[in-house]
């Protein structure tokens, strides 16, 4: 049962991260297309956003491994 729960948690985290990264990067590209002079500033903010989005799947994978060990 733990393996199934871990798989569901990992799948949900991967899907959520993919959607989140797509939204963040898409918004950055749109902003850069509208105001190219802000490209550097938007890029830095994008990397911060992607890092925050990726934190959740990493935490989810750790919890999935903990669930599998019990």
CHARMM-style PDB file with segment names, atoms N, HN, CA, C and O in Angstrom:
ATOM      1  N   UNK     1       0.812  -1.187   0.000  1.00  0.00      PROA
ATOM      2  CA  UNK     1       0.000   0.000   0.000  1.00  0.00      PROA
ATOM      3  C   UNK     1       0.863   1.262   0.000  1.00  0.00      PROA
ATOM      4  O   UNK     1       0.510   2.264  -0.622  1.00  0.00      PROA
ATOM      5  N   UNK     2       1.987   1.204   0.697  1.00  0.00      PROA
ATOM      6  HN  UNK     2       2.273   0.390   1.202  1.00  0.00      PROA
ATOM      7  CA  UNK     2       2.882   2.361   0.764  1.00  0.00      PROA
ATOM      8  C   UNK     2       3.469   2.702  -0.598  1.00  0.00      PROA
ATOM      9  O   UNK     2       3.665   3.872  -0.926  1.00  0.00      PROA
ATOM     10  N   UNK     3       3.750   1.660  -1.395  1.00  0.00      PROA
ATOM     11  HN  UNK     3       3.591   0.709  -1.128  1.00  0.00      PROA
ATOM     12  CA  UNK     3       4.319   1.903  -2.717  1.00  0.00      PROA
ATOM     13  C   UNK     3       3.314   2.604  -3.627  1.00  0.00      PROA
ATOM     14  O   UNK     3       3.687   3.466  -4.424  1.00  0.00      PROA
ATOM     15  N   UNK     4       2.059   2.239  -3.508  1.00  0.00      PROA
ATOM     16  HN  UNK     4       1.756   1.539  -2.861  1.00  0.00      PROA
ATOM     17  CA  UNK     4       1.022   2.893  -4.323  1.00  0.00      PROA
ATOM     18  C   UNK     4       0.881   4.363  -3.913  1.00  0.00      PROA
ATOM     19  O   UNK     4       0.780   5.247  -4.763  1.00  0.00      PROA
ATOM     20  N   UNK     5       0.875   4.608  -2.603  1.00  0.00      PROA
ATOM     21  HN  UNK     5       0.957   3.889  -1.913  1.00  0.00      PROA
ATOM     22  CA  UNK     5       0.770   5.988  -2.121  1.00  0.00      PROA
ATOM     23  C   UNK     5       1.973   6.807  -2.561  1.00  0.00      PROA
ATOM     24  O   UNK     5       1.827   7.970  -2.936  1.00  0.00      PROA
ATOM     25  N   UNK     6       3.160   6.210  -2.517  1.00  0.00      PROA
ATOM     26  HN  UNK     6       3.278   5.265  -2.212  1.00  0.00      PROA
ATOM     27  CA  UNK     6       4.366   6.915  -2.947  1.00  0.00      PROA
ATOM     28  C   UNK     6       4.312   7.228  -4.441  1.00  0.00      PROA
ATOM     29  O   UNK     6       4.718   8.309  -4.866  1.00  0.00      PROA
ATOM     30  N   UNK     7       3.819   6.299  -5.222  1.00  0.00      PROA
ATOM     31  HN  UNK     7       3.489   5.420  -4.877  1.00  0.00      PROA
ATOM     32  CA  UNK     7       3.699   6.530  -6.659  1.00  0.00      PROA
ATOM     33  C   UNK     7       2.719   7.636  -6.995  1.00  0.00      PROA
ATOM     34  O   UNK     7       2.974   8.460  -7.873  1.00  0.00      PROA
ATOM     35  N   UNK     8       1.600   7.649  -6.295  1.00  0.00      PROA
ATOM     36  HN  UNK     8       1.392   6.979  -5.583  1.00  0.00      PROA
ATOM     37  CA  UNK     8       0.604   8.700  -6.520  1.00  0.00      PROA
ATOM     38  C   UNK     8       1.162  10.059  -6.115  1.00  0.00      PROA
ATOM     39  O   UNK     8       0.945  11.054  -6.807  1.00  0.00      PROA
ATOM     40  N   UNK     9       1.882  10.102  -4.992  1.00  0.00      PROA
ATOM     41  HN  UNK     9       2.058   9.293  -4.431  1.00  0.00      PROA
ATOM     42  CA  UNK     9       2.470  11.370  -4.542  1.00  0.00      PROA
ATOM     43  C   UNK     9       3.514  11.865  -5.535  1.00  0.00      PROA
ATOM     44  O   UNK     9       3.562  13.056  -5.844  1.00  0.00      PROA
ATOM     45  N   UNK    10       4.347  10.961  -6.034  1.00  0.00      PROA
ATOM     46  HN  UNK    10       4.308   9.994  -5.783  1.00  0.00      PROA
ATOM     47  CA  UNK    10       5.382  11.348  -6.995  1.00  0.00      PROA
ATOM     48  C   UNK    10       4.758  11.819  -8.309  1.00  0.00      PROA
ATOM     49  O   UNK    10       5.217  12.796  -8.902  1.00  0.00      PROA
ATOM     50  N   UNK    11       3.721  11.130  -8.759  1.00  0.00      PROA
ATOM     51  HN  UNK    11       3.348  10.337  -8.277  1.00  0.00      PROA
ATOM     52  CA  UNK    11       3.061  11.529 -10.010  1.00  0.00      PROA
ATOM     53  C   UNK    11       2.397  12.891  -9.871  1.00  0.00      PROA
ATOM     54  O   UNK    11       2.506  13.734 -10.762  1.00  0.00      PROA
ATOM     55  N   UNK    12       1.715  13.103  -8.763  1.00  0.00      PROA
ATOM     56  HN  UNK    12       1.626  12.418  -8.040  1.00  0.00      PROA
ATOM     57  CA  UNK    12       1.074  14.400  -8.535  1.00  0.00      PROA
ATOM     58  C   UNK    12       2.084  15.532  -8.459  1.00  0.00      PROA
ATOM     59  O   UNK    12       1.845  16.623  -8.977  1.00  0.00      PROA
ATOM     60  N   UNK    13       3.213  15.268  -7.812  1.00  0.00      PROA
ATOM     61  HN  UNK    13       3.407  14.382  -7.392  1.00  0.00      PROA
ATOM     62  CA  UNK    13       4.256  16.289  -7.706  1.00  0.00      PROA
ATOM     63  C   UNK    13       4.844  16.614  -9.070  1.00  0.00      PROA
ATOM     64  O   UNK    13       5.089  17.781  -9.377  1.00  0.00      PROA
ATOM     65  N   UNK    14       5.073  15.600  -9.886  1.00  0.00      PROA
ATOM     66  HN  UNK    14       4.875  14.652  -9.636  1.00  0.00      PROA
ATOM     67  CA  UNK    14       5.645  15.835 -11.210  1.00  0.00      PROA
ATOM     68  C   UNK    14       4.681  16.620 -12.105  1.00  0.00      PROA
ATOM     69  O   UNK    14       5.093  17.528 -12.827  1.00  0.00      PROA
ATOM     70  N   UNK    15       3.422  16.269 -12.051  1.00  0.00      PROA
ATOM     71  HN  UNK    15       3.087  15.531 -11.464  1.00  0.00      PROA
ATOM     72  CA  UNK    15       2.430  16.982 -12.862  1.00  0.00      PROA
ATOM     73  C   UNK    15       2.293  18.431 -12.393  1.00  0.00      PROA
ATOM     74  O   UNK    15       2.258  19.353 -13.208  1.00  0.00      PROA
ATOM     75  N   UNK    16       2.218  18.624 -11.091  1.00  0.00      PROA
ATOM     76  HN  UNK    16       2.247  17.875 -10.428  1.00  0.00      PROA
ATOM     77  CA  UNK    16       2.103  19.974 -10.553  1.00  0.00      PROA
ATOM     78  C   UNK    16       3.304  20.844 -10.875  1.00  0.00      PROA
ATOM     79  O   UNK    16       3.156  22.021 -11.204  1.00  0.00      PROA
ATOM     80  N   UNK    17       4.500  20.261 -10.781  1.00  0.00      PROA
ATOM     81  HN  UNK    17       4.621  19.305 -10.514  1.00  0.00      PROA
ATOM     82  CA  UNK    17       5.710  21.018 -11.105  1.00  0.00      PROA
ATOM     83  C   UNK    17       5.755  21.374 -12.588  1.00  0.00      PROA
ATOM     84  O   UNK    17       6.170  22.473 -12.955  1.00  0.00      PROA
ATOM     85  N   UNK    18       5.333  20.452 -13.426  1.00  0.00      PROA
ATOM     86  HN  UNK    18       4.996  19.559 -13.128  1.00  0.00      PROA
ATOM     87  CA  UNK    18       5.311  20.736 -14.860  1.00  0.00      PROA
ATOM     88  C   UNK    18       4.373  21.884 -15.203  1.00  0.00      PROA
ATOM     89  O   UNK    18       4.719  22.763 -15.993  1.00  0.00      PROA
ATOM     90  N   UNK    19       3.200  21.874 -14.615  1.00  0.00      PROA
ATOM     91  HN  UNK    19       2.919  21.160 -13.974  1.00  0.00      PROA
ATOM     92  CA  UNK    19       2.242  22.953 -14.857  1.00  0.00      PROA
ATOM     93  C   UNK    19       2.771  24.272 -14.293  1.00  0.00      PROA
ATOM     94  O   UNK    19       2.707  25.309 -14.953  1.00  0.00      PROA
ATOM     95  N   UNK    20       3.287  24.223 -13.079  1.00  0.00      PROA
ATOM     96  HN  UNK    20       3.339  23.381 -12.542  1.00  0.00      PROA
ATOM     97  CA  UNK    20       3.813  25.438 -12.453  1.00  0.00      PROA
ATOM     98  C   UNK    20       4.965  26.044 -13.227  1.00  0.00      PROA
ATOM     99  O   UNK    20       5.014  27.257 -13.429  1.00  0.00      PROA
ATOM    100  N   UNK    21       5.896  25.202 -13.662  1.00  0.00      PROA
ATOM    101  HN  UNK    21       5.856  24.216 -13.498  1.00  0.00      PROA
ATOM    102  CA  UNK    21       7.026  25.708 -14.446  1.00  0.00      PROA
ATOM    103  C   UNK    21       6.563  26.282 -15.778  1.00  0.00      PROA
ATOM    104  O   UNK    21       7.098  27.288 -16.243  1.00  0.00      PROA
ATOM    105  N   UNK    22       5.579  25.652 -16.385  1.00  0.00      PROA
ATOM    106  HN  UNK    22       5.144  24.834 -16.007  1.00  0.00      PROA
ATOM    107  CA  UNK    22       5.048  26.174 -17.639  1.00  0.00      PROA
ATOM    108  C   UNK    22       4.428  27.549 -17.482  1.00  0.00      PROA
ATOM    109  O   UNK    22       4.609  28.421 -18.333  1.00  0.00      PROA
ATOM    110  N   UNK    23       3.704  27.740 -16.404  1.00  0.00      PROA
ATOM    111  HN  UNK    23       3.557  27.032 -15.714  1.00  0.00      PROA
ATOM    112  CA  UNK    23       3.074  29.044 -16.153  1.00  0.00      PROA
ATOM    113  C   UNK    23       4.134  30.110 -15.892  1.00  0.00      PROA
ATOM    114  O   UNK    23       4.067  31.209 -16.442  1.00  0.00      PROA
ATOM    115  N   UNK    24       5.112  29.779 -15.051  1.00  0.00      PROA
ATOM    116  HN  UNK    24       5.167  28.886 -14.605  1.00  0.00      PROA
ATOM    117  CA  UNK    24       6.158  30.758 -14.705  1.00  0.00      PROA
ATOM    118  C   UNK    24       6.973  31.137 -15.939  1.00  0.00      PROA
ATOM    119  O   UNK    24       7.181  32.321 -16.204  1.00  0.00      PROA
ATOM    120  N   UNK    25       7.425  30.159 -16.680  1.00  0.00      PROA
ATOM    121  HN  UNK    25       7.256  29.197 -16.464  1.00  0.00      PROA
ATOM    122  CA  UNK    25       8.277  30.432 -17.839  1.00  0.00      PROA
ATOM    123  C   UNK    25       7.476  31.113 -18.944  1.00  0.00      PROA
ATOM    124  O   UNK    25       7.987  32.010 -19.615  1.00  0.00      PROA
ATOM    125  N   UNK    26       6.226  30.695 -19.140  1.00  0.00      PROA
ATOM    126  HN  UNK    26       5.811  29.967 -18.596  1.00  0.00      PROA
ATOM    127  CA  UNK    26       5.380  31.342 -20.144  1.00  0.00      PROA
ATOM    128  C   UNK    26       5.134  32.810 -19.834  1.00  0.00      PROA
ATOM    129  O   UNK    26       5.152  33.657 -20.727  1.00  0.00      PROA
ATOM    130  N   UNK    27       4.906  33.097 -18.570  1.00  0.00      PROA
ATOM    131  HN  UNK    27       4.891  32.408 -17.844  1.00  0.00      PROA
ATOM    132  CA  UNK    27       4.694  34.493 -18.175  1.00  0.00      PROA
ATOM    133  C   UNK    27       5.965  35.320 -18.366  1.00  0.00      PROA
ATOM    134  O   UNK    27       5.903  36.488 -18.750  1.00  0.00      PROA
ATOM    135  N   UNK    28       7.114  34.707 -18.096  1.00  0.00      PROA
ATOM    136  HN  UNK    28       7.165  33.758 -17.785  1.00  0.00      PROA
ATOM    137  CA  UNK    28       8.381  35.417 -18.290  1.00  0.00      PROA
ATOM    138  C   UNK    28       8.615  35.716 -19.766  1.00  0.00      PROA
ATOM    139  O   UNK    28       9.048  36.815 -20.113  1.00  0.00      PROA
ATOM    140  N   UNK    29       8.340  34.772 -20.616  1.00  0.00      PROA
ATOM    141  HN  UNK    29       7.988  33.880 -20.333  1.00  0.00      PROA
ATOM    142  CA  UNK    29       8.506  34.992 -22.056  1.00  0.00      PROA
ATOM    143  C   UNK    29       7.554  36.074 -22.542  1.00  0.00      PROA
ATOM    144  O   UNK    29       7.929  36.923 -23.351  1.00  0.00      PROA
ATOM    145  N   UNK    30       6.327  36.041 -22.049  1.00  0.00      PROA
ATOM    146  HN  UNK    30       6.022  35.352 -21.393  1.00  0.00      PROA
ATOM    147  CA  UNK    30       5.347  37.066 -22.444  1.00  0.00      PROA
ATOM    148  C   UNK    30       5.797  38.455 -21.980  1.00  0.00      PROA
ATOM    149  O   UNK    30       5.698  39.427 -22.729  1.00  0.00      PROA
ATOM    150  N   UNK    31       6.286  38.542 -20.754  1.00  0.00      PROA
ATOM    151  HN  UNK    31       6.367  37.753 -20.145  1.00  0.00      PROA
ATOM    152  CA  UNK    31       6.764  39.827 -20.245  1.00  0.00      PROA
ATOM    153  C   UNK    31       7.972  40.343 -21.000  1.00  0.00      PROA
ATOM    154  O   UNK    31       8.084  41.542 -21.257  1.00  0.00      PROA
ATOM    155  N   UNK    32       8.881  39.442 -21.359  1.00  0.00      PROA
ATOM    156  HN  UNK    32       8.791  38.468 -21.150  1.00  0.00      PROA
ATOM    157  CA  UNK    32      10.063  39.830 -22.119  1.00  0.00      PROA
ATOM    158  C   UNK    32       9.677  40.278 -23.536  1.00  0.00      PROA
ATOM    159  O   UNK    32      10.284  41.194 -24.091  1.00  0.00      PROA
ATOM    160  N   UNK    33       8.673  39.631 -24.108  1.00  0.00      PROA
ATOM    161  HN  UNK    33       8.180  38.887 -23.657  1.00  0.00      PROA
ATOM    162  CA  UNK    33       8.224  40.024 -25.441  1.00  0.00      PROA
ATOM    163  C   UNK    33       7.585  41.420 -25.416  1.00  0.00      PROA
ATOM    164  O   UNK    33       7.711  42.181 -26.375  1.00  0.00      PROA
ATOM    165  N   UNK    34       6.905  41.747 -24.325  1.00  0.00      PROA
ATOM    166  HN  UNK    34       6.803  41.129 -23.545  1.00  0.00      PROA
ATOM    167  CA  UNK    34       6.266  43.058 -24.230  1.00  0.00      PROA
ATOM    168  C   UNK    34       7.263  44.168 -23.923  1.00  0.00      PROA
ATOM    169  O   UNK    34       7.159  45.269 -24.465  1.00  0.00      PROA
ATOM    170  N   UNK    35       8.240  43.876 -23.044  1.00  0.00      PROA
ATOM    171  HN  UNK    35       8.324  42.982 -22.604  1.00  0.00      PROA
ATOM    172  CA  UNK    35       9.237  44.878 -22.668  1.00  0.00      PROA
ATOM    173  C   UNK    35      10.617  44.219 -22.636  1.00  0.00      PROA
ATOM    174  O   UNK    35      11.064  43.760 -21.585  1.00  0.00      PROA
ATOM    175  N   UNK    36      11.281  44.175 -23.776  1.00  0.00      PROA
ATOM    176  HN  UNK    36      10.918  44.548 -24.630  1.00  0.00      PROA
ATOM    177  CA  UNK    36      12.579  43.490 -23.856  1.00  0.00      PROA
ATOM    178  C   UNK    36      13.647  44.068 -22.931  1.00  0.00      PROA
ATOM    179  O   UNK    36      14.570  43.353 -22.540  1.00  0.00      PROA
ATOM    180  N   UNK    37      13.541  45.331 -22.577  1.00  0.00      PROA
ATOM    181  HN  UNK    37      12.791  45.912 -22.895  1.00  0.00      PROA
ATOM    182  CA  UNK    37      14.557  45.940 -21.714  1.00  0.00      PROA
ATOM    183  C   UNK    37      14.511  45.382 -20.291  1.00  0.00      PROA
ATOM    184  O   UNK    37      15.477  45.532 -19.542  1.00  0.00      PROA
ATOM    185  N   UNK    38      13.430  44.756 -19.916  1.00  0.00      PROA
ATOM    186  HN  UNK    38      12.646  44.634 -20.524  1.00  0.00      PROA
ATOM    187  CA  UNK    38      13.313  44.158 -18.581  1.00  0.00      PROA
ATOM    188  C   UNK    38      13.674  42.665 -18.571  1.00  0.00      PROA
ATOM    189  O   UNK    38      13.433  41.976 -17.581  1.00  0.00      PROA
ATOM    190  N   UNK    39      14.242  42.177 -19.655  1.00  0.00      PROA
ATOM    191  HN  UNK    39      14.439  42.737 -20.460  1.00  0.00      PROA
ATOM    192  CA  UNK    39      14.549  40.751 -19.779  1.00  0.00      PROA
ATOM    193  C   UNK    39      15.423  40.204 -18.664  1.00  0.00      PROA
ATOM    194  O   UNK    39      15.156  39.125 -18.135  1.00  0.00      PROA
ATOM    195  N   UNK    40      16.468  40.941 -18.303  1.00  0.00      PROA
ATOM    196  HN  UNK    40      16.685  41.818 -18.733  1.00  0.00      PROA
ATOM    197  CA  UNK    40      17.371  40.477 -17.245  1.00  0.00      PROA
ATOM    198  C   UNK    40      16.688  40.382 -15.899  1.00  0.00      PROA
ATOM    199  O   UNK    40      16.869  39.406 -15.171  1.00  0.00      PROA
ATOM    200  N   UNK    41      15.911  41.381 -15.567  1.00  0.00      PROA
ATOM    201  HN  UNK    41      15.764  42.175 -16.158  1.00  0.00      PROA
ATOM    202  CA  UNK    41      15.186  41.391 -14.295  1.00  0.00      PROA
ATOM    203  C   UNK    41      14.146  40.274 -14.248  1.00  0.00      PROA
ATOM    204  O   UNK    41      14.001  39.587 -13.237  1.00  0.00      PROA
ATOM    205  N   UNK    42      13.428  40.102 -15.352  1.00  0.00      PROA
ATOM    206  HN  UNK    42      13.546  40.659 -16.174  1.00  0.00      PROA
ATOM    207  CA  UNK    42      12.416  39.043 -15.411  1.00  0.00      PROA
ATOM    208  C   UNK    42      13.059  37.665 -15.339  1.00  0.00      PROA
ATOM    209  O   UNK    42      12.494  36.750 -14.740  1.00  0.00      PROA
ATOM    210  N   UNK    43      14.219  37.507 -15.933  1.00  0.00      PROA
ATOM    211  HN  UNK    43      14.678  38.250 -16.420  1.00  0.00      PROA
ATOM    212  CA  UNK    43      14.904  36.207 -15.913  1.00  0.00      PROA
ATOM    213  C   UNK    43      15.291  35.825 -14.485  1.00  0.00      PROA
ATOM    214  O   UNK    43      15.128  34.674 -14.079  1.00  0.00      PROA
ATOM    215  N   UNK    44      15.800  36.787 -13.731  1.00  0.00      PROA
ATOM    216  HN  UNK    44      15.932  37.722 -14.060  1.00  0.00      PROA
ATOM    217  CA  UNK    44      16.151  36.514 -12.336  1.00  0.00      PROA
ATOM    218  C   UNK    44      14.940  36.124 -11.511  1.00  0.00      PROA
ATOM    219  O   UNK    44      15.000  35.206 -10.693  1.00  0.00      PROA
ATOM    220  N   UNK    45      13.844  36.826 -11.733  1.00  0.00      PROA
ATOM    221  HN  UNK    45      13.796  37.571 -12.398  1.00  0.00      PROA
ATOM    222  CA  UNK    45      12.600  36.499 -11.027  1.00  0.00      PROA
ATOM    223  C   UNK    45      12.083  35.134 -11.454  1.00  0.00      PROA
ATOM    224  O   UNK    45      11.533  34.391 -10.641  1.00  0.00      PROA
ATOM    225  N   UNK    46      12.261  34.804 -12.736  1.00  0.00      PROA
ATOM    226  HN  UNK    46      12.708  35.408 -13.396  1.00  0.00      PROA
ATOM    227  CA  UNK    46      11.817  33.503 -13.222  1.00  0.00      PROA
ATOM    228  C   UNK    46      12.585  32.380 -12.530  1.00  0.00      PROA
ATOM    229  O   UNK    46      11.988  31.383 -12.124  1.00  0.00      PROA
ATOM    230  N   UNK    47      13.902  32.531 -12.391  1.00  0.00      PROA
ATOM    231  HN  UNK    47      14.387  33.341 -12.720  1.00  0.00      PROA
ATOM    232  CA  UNK    47      14.690  31.480 -11.743  1.00  0.00      PROA
ATOM    233  C   UNK    47      14.272  31.314 -10.285  1.00  0.00      PROA
ATOM    234  O   UNK    47      14.242  30.193  -9.776  1.00  0.00      PROA
ATOM    235  N   UNK    48      13.956  32.397  -9.619  1.00  0.00      PROA
ATOM    236  HN  UNK    48      13.980  33.307 -10.033  1.00  0.00      PROA
ATOM    237  CA  UNK    48      13.472  32.311  -8.249  1.00  0.00      PROA
ATOM    238  C   UNK    48      12.135  31.569  -8.201  1.00  0.00      PROA
ATOM    239  O   UNK    48      11.925  30.707  -7.347  1.00  0.00      PROA
ATOM    240  N   UNK    49      11.244  31.907  -9.114  1.00  0.00      PROA
ATOM    241  HN  UNK    49      11.414  32.607  -9.807  1.00  0.00      PROA
ATOM    242  CA  UNK    49       9.942  31.238  -9.166  1.00  0.00      PROA
ATOM    243  C   UNK    49      10.053  29.760  -9.481  1.00  0.00      PROA
ATOM    244  O   UNK    49       9.363  28.943  -8.872  1.00  0.00      PROA
ATOM    245  N   UNK    50      10.917  29.406 -10.431  1.00  0.00      PROA
ATOM    246  HN  UNK    50      11.477  30.070 -10.925  1.00  0.00      PROA
ATOM    247  CA  UNK    50      11.104  27.995 -10.774  1.00  0.00      PROA
ATOM    248  C   UNK    50      11.678  27.236  -9.578  1.00  0.00      PROA
ATOM    249  O   UNK    50      11.289  26.097  -9.318  1.00  0.00      PROA
ATOM    250  N   UNK    51      12.597  27.862  -8.858  1.00  0.00      PROA
ATOM    251  HN  UNK    51      12.912  28.787  -9.069  1.00  0.00      PROA
ATOM    252  CA  UNK    51      13.153  27.216  -7.671  1.00  0.00      PROA
ATOM    253  C   UNK    51      12.090  26.960  -6.609  1.00  0.00      PROA
ATOM    254  O   UNK    51      12.078  25.903  -5.978  1.00  0.00      PROA
ATOM    255  N   UNK    52      11.202  27.924  -6.415  1.00  0.00      PROA
ATOM    256  HN  UNK    52      11.212  28.783  -6.928  1.00  0.00      PROA
ATOM    257  CA  UNK    52      10.127  27.745  -5.442  1.00  0.00      PROA
ATOM    258  C   UNK    52       9.130  26.684  -5.898  1.00  0.00      PROA
ATOM    259  O   UNK    52       8.619  25.917  -5.081  1.00  0.00      PROA
ATOM    260  N   UNK    53       8.854  26.639  -7.201  1.00  0.00      PROA
ATOM    261  HN  UNK    53       9.269  27.261  -7.864  1.00  0.00      PROA
ATOM    262  CA  UNK    53       7.939  25.625  -7.722  1.00  0.00      PROA
ATOM    263  C   UNK    53       8.552  24.239  -7.567  1.00  0.00      PROA
ATOM    264  O   UNK    53       7.841  23.286  -7.246  1.00  0.00      PROA
ATOM    265  N   UNK    54       9.849  24.110  -7.788  1.00  0.00      PROA
ATOM    266  HN  UNK    54      10.427  24.884  -8.049  1.00  0.00      PROA
ATOM    267  CA  UNK    54      10.507  22.810  -7.710  1.00  0.00      PROA
ATOM    268  C   UNK    54      10.696  22.320  -6.284  1.00  0.00      PROA
ATOM    269  O   UNK    54      10.984  21.141  -6.077  1.00  0.00      PROA
ATOM    270  N   UNK    55      10.541  23.190  -5.301  1.00  0.00      PROA
ATOM    271  HN  UNK    55      10.307  24.147  -5.469  1.00  0.00      PROA
ATOM    272  CA  UNK    55      10.704  22.759  -3.910  1.00  0.00      PROA
ATOM    273  C   UNK    55       9.613  21.759  -3.517  1.00  0.00      PROA
ATOM    274  O   UNK    55       9.882  20.813  -2.777  1.00  0.00      PROA
ATOM    275  N   UNK    56       8.416  21.957  -3.993  1.00  0.00      PROA
ATOM    276  HN  UNK    56       8.198  22.726  -4.594  1.00  0.00      PROA
ATOM    277  CA  UNK    56       7.312  21.074  -3.608  1.00  0.00      PROA
ATOM    278  C   UNK    56       7.504  19.641  -4.100  1.00  0.00      PROA
ATOM    279  O   UNK    56       7.290  18.720  -3.312  1.00  0.00      PROA
ATOM    280  N   UNK    57       7.892  19.394  -5.347  1.00  0.00      PROA
ATOM    281  HN  UNK    57       8.065  20.143  -5.987  1.00  0.00      PROA
ATOM    282  CA  UNK    57       8.109  17.999  -5.759  1.00  0.00      PROA
ATOM    283  C   UNK    57       9.252  17.330  -4.995  1.00  0.00      PROA
ATOM    284  O   UNK    57       9.203  16.130  -4.725  1.00  0.00      PROA
ATOM    285  N   UNK    58      10.270  18.100  -4.650  1.00  0.00      PROA
ATOM    286  HN  UNK    58      10.310  19.075  -4.869  1.00  0.00      PROA
ATOM    287  CA  UNK    58      11.381  17.513  -3.896  1.00  0.00      PROA
ATOM    288  C   UNK    58      10.886  17.078  -2.521  1.00  0.00      PROA
ATOM    289  O   UNK    58      11.212  15.981  -2.066  1.00  0.00      PROA
ATOM    290  N   UNK    59      10.113  17.912  -1.865  1.00  0.00      PROA
ATOM    291  HN  UNK    59       9.848  18.802  -2.235  1.00  0.00      PROA
ATOM    292  CA  UNK    59       9.546  17.548  -0.562  1.00  0.00      PROA
ATOM    293  C   UNK    59       8.616  16.349  -0.707  1.00  0.00      PROA
ATOM    294  O   UNK    59       8.608  15.460   0.145  1.00  0.00      PROA
ATOM    295  N   UNK    60       7.840  16.322  -1.775  1.00  0.00      PROA
ATOM    296  HN  UNK    60       7.846  17.044  -2.467  1.00  0.00      PROA
ATOM    297  CA  UNK    60       6.913  15.217  -1.999  1.00  0.00      PROA
ATOM    298  C   UNK    60       7.651  13.896  -2.215  1.00  0.00      PROA
ATOM    299  O   UNK    60       7.216  12.857  -1.719  1.00  0.00      PROA
ATOM    300  N   UNK    61       8.750  13.929  -2.942  1.00  0.00      PROA
ATOM    301  HN  UNK    61       9.103  14.773  -3.345  1.00  0.00      PROA
ATOM    302  CA  UNK    61       9.528  12.708  -3.169  1.00  0.00      PROA
ATOM    303  C   UNK    61      10.124  12.212  -1.859  1.00  0.00      PROA
ATOM    304  O   UNK    61      10.136  11.007  -1.604  1.00  0.00      PROA
ATOM    305  N   UNK    62      10.614  13.110  -1.034  1.00  0.00      PROA
ATOM    306  HN  UNK    62      10.605  14.088  -1.240  1.00  0.00      PROA
ATOM    307  CA  UNK    62      11.166  12.712   0.262  1.00  0.00      PROA
ATOM    308  C   UNK    62      10.086  12.065   1.121  1.00  0.00      PROA
ATOM    309  O   UNK    62      10.332  11.040   1.757  1.00  0.00      PROA
ATOM    310  N   UNK    63       8.906  12.649   1.143  1.00  0.00      PROA
ATOM    311  HN  UNK    63       8.707  13.482   0.627  1.00  0.00      PROA
ATOM    312  CA  UNK    63       7.803  12.070   1.910  1.00  0.00      PROA
ATOM    313  C   UNK    63       7.405  10.716   1.325  1.00  0.00      PROA
ATOM    314  O   UNK    63       7.088   9.791   2.073  1.00  0.00      PROA
ATOM    315  N   UNK    64       7.416  10.589  -0.008  1.00  0.00      PROA
ATOM    316  HN  UNK    64       7.673  11.340  -0.615  1.00  0.00      PROA
ATOM    317  CA  UNK    64       7.094   9.304  -0.640  1.00  0.00      PROA
ATOM    318  C   UNK    64       8.097   8.226  -0.231  1.00  0.00      PROA
ATOM    319  O   UNK    64       7.712   7.087   0.032  1.00  0.00      PROA
ATOM    320  N   UNK    65       9.375   8.579  -0.177  1.00  0.00      PROA
ATOM    321  HN  UNK    65       9.688   9.505  -0.391  1.00  0.00      PROA
ATOM    322  CA  UNK    65      10.376   7.596   0.261  1.00  0.00      PROA
ATOM    323  C   UNK    65      10.168   7.213   1.720  1.00  0.00      PROA
ATOM    324  O   UNK    65      10.360   6.054   2.087  1.00  0.00      PROA
ATOM    325  N   UNK    66       9.779   8.171   2.555  1.00  0.00      PROA
ATOM    326  HN  UNK    66       9.624   9.113   2.256  1.00  0.00      PROA
ATOM    327  CA  UNK    66       9.516   7.871   3.949  1.00  0.00      PROA
ATOM    328  C   UNK    66       8.305   6.946   4.106  1.00  0.00      PROA
ATOM    329  O   UNK    66       8.302   6.056   4.956  1.00  0.00      PROA
ATOM    330  N   UNK    67       7.288   7.161   3.288  1.00  0.00      PROA
ATOM    331  HN  UNK    67       7.290   7.884   2.597  1.00  0.00      PROA
ATOM    332  CA  UNK    67       6.104   6.319   3.336  1.00  0.00      PROA
ATOM    333  C   UNK    67       6.443   4.896   2.902  1.00  0.00      PROA
ATOM    334  O   UNK    67       5.923   3.933   3.464  1.00  0.00      PROA
ATOM    335  N   UNK    68       7.311   4.765   1.905  1.00  0.00      PROA
ATOM    336  HN  UNK    68       7.733   5.548   1.448  1.00  0.00      PROA
ATOM    337  CA  UNK    68       7.685   3.426   1.427  1.00  0.00      PROA
ATOM    338  C   UNK    68       8.476   2.650   2.465  1.00  0.00      PROA
ATOM    339  O   UNK    68       8.402   1.421   2.497  1.00  0.00      PROA
ATOM    340  N   UNK    69       9.233   3.335   3.314  1.00  0.00      PROA
ATOM    341  HN  UNK    69       9.294   4.332   3.288  1.00  0.00      PROA
ATOM    342  CA  UNK    69      10.051   2.651   4.304  1.00  0.00      PROA
ATOM    343  C   UNK    69       9.260   2.181   5.508  1.00  0.00      PROA
ATOM    344  O   UNK    69       9.773   1.394   6.303  1.00  0.00      PROA
ATOM    345  N   UNK    70       8.049   2.629   5.664  1.00  0.00      PROA
ATOM    346  HN  UNK    70       7.632   3.269   5.018  1.00  0.00      PROA
ATOM    347  CA  UNK    70       7.273   2.228   6.855  1.00  0.00      PROA
ATOM    348  C   UNK    70       6.408   1.043   6.579  1.00  0.00      PROA
ATOM    349  OT1 UNK    70       5.695   0.579   7.468  1.00  0.00      PROA
TER     350      UNK     70
END
